[in-house]
């Protein structure tokens, strides 16, 4: 195998692993993909077999490398965050299934921690929730003799990136990066070090922990025979999936942000060297600067985004596919006062009201399926604007542009409405697999495939949606959205009375 420099990007996600071979000119030379089995042993429990994760990752990577016909100059890894793996240092075998970020088995334990919640947030930037790794790891260590084995130094802990790095390097490197460490609820994001206090709280022995490193740098070398080639391949970039996407979108300066419009929506805004306050449902986390070093970011989750359109399709049968919504929205001059607050599983940031329920207001005899389709699209844009407003206030950083990815970003009407509503340009990349791109960028910059971040970003093209003639109408519509949200929140208050 030979040729111009390439980078192998491994994007290990919740349902599958994608591997891309990215050329120095930004072209995707090849790709591999493998699904990962999901396990639900009890209601609210979600697990993966760590060996399945490793095997599927290696298969996807081998496929991509074989198709490209070249050996990469470096490997970059992005991964599902917060998922916990615990393994035997001597054998490399996991001692239990991985507990996935979606798992809720430690809900009661998190409730017990309420008196410590403010202190934990101050140290980690996170809220106390089963979503994060600490209570999952604590639960695992309470099984059988695992805590005693951990105290004897026989076990190793990591998020999925550390599990993959350990095996790719044949146990020579036990490391994670700052972005993944910042999601464990064990990491002091000011000191950028494991917190002795939090480790003691959760019964985590120091010998379990991987070394935390900057996202672009040395994570050891992968044994080539695992990937079907000779020699070794340096691992030079690692980041959790959302931070990798932020880097892949080129958002490495304060005030730059991205939104992923998927089933829900993930918003991240880089705040630079200044740690922001984690308030109003926002999380403070570690992201990357242009060199792959640590920066801070605000993060928020909107529970329902594209899922609202799925509900219109599958629950109500109003559309045959999500693609129909763009034409339906364009068919209307305005929303005619119809709003849909898609609180189908409660409201996330910035309201955080779990008792809220989906609310449709403004219906008249003249309302049609086009109004509901448009209302579902507008809800994604309004929800994004609500969160970004709070992010602007909390960060104090200028905000001049939003980059977007995810399935709903293909809807041009929605992207234009989002730009009109925010009053800043919205940019959509030519390749929306920005998580893998971020991993490739981090590794390629560290390995010298790209001179710097600007050279990496120059390989990408963006379609820009600028605020236009619809700006005033979008701003007027925002007042109606605010009234609709108040109605959904009032219903929640009344229901709890």
Secondary structure, 3 states (H helix, E strand, C coil): CCCCCEEEEEEECCCEEEEEEEECCCCEEEEEEEECCCECCCCCCCEECHHHHHHHHHHHHHHHHHHHCCCCCEEEEEECCCCEEEEECCCCCECCCEECCCCCCCHHHHHHHHHHHHHHHHHHCCCCCCCCHHHHHHHHHCCCCHHHHHHCCCEEEECHHHHHHHHHCCCCCCEEEHHHHCCCCCEECCCCEECHHHHHHCCCCHHHCCEEECCECCCCEEEHHHHCCCCEEEEEEEEEHHHHHHHHCCCCCCCCEEEEECCCEEEEEEEECCCCCCCCCCEEEEEECCCCCEEEEEEEEECCCHHHHHHHHHHCCCCCCCCHHHHHHHCCCCCCCCEEECCCCCECCCCCECCCCCEEECCCCCCCHHHHHHHHHHHHHHHHHHHHHHHHHHHCCCCCEEEEECHHHHCHHHHHHHHHHHCCEEEEECCCCHHHHHHHHHHHHHHCCCCCHHHHHCCCCEEEECCCCCHHHHHHHHHHHHHHHHHHHHHHHHHHC
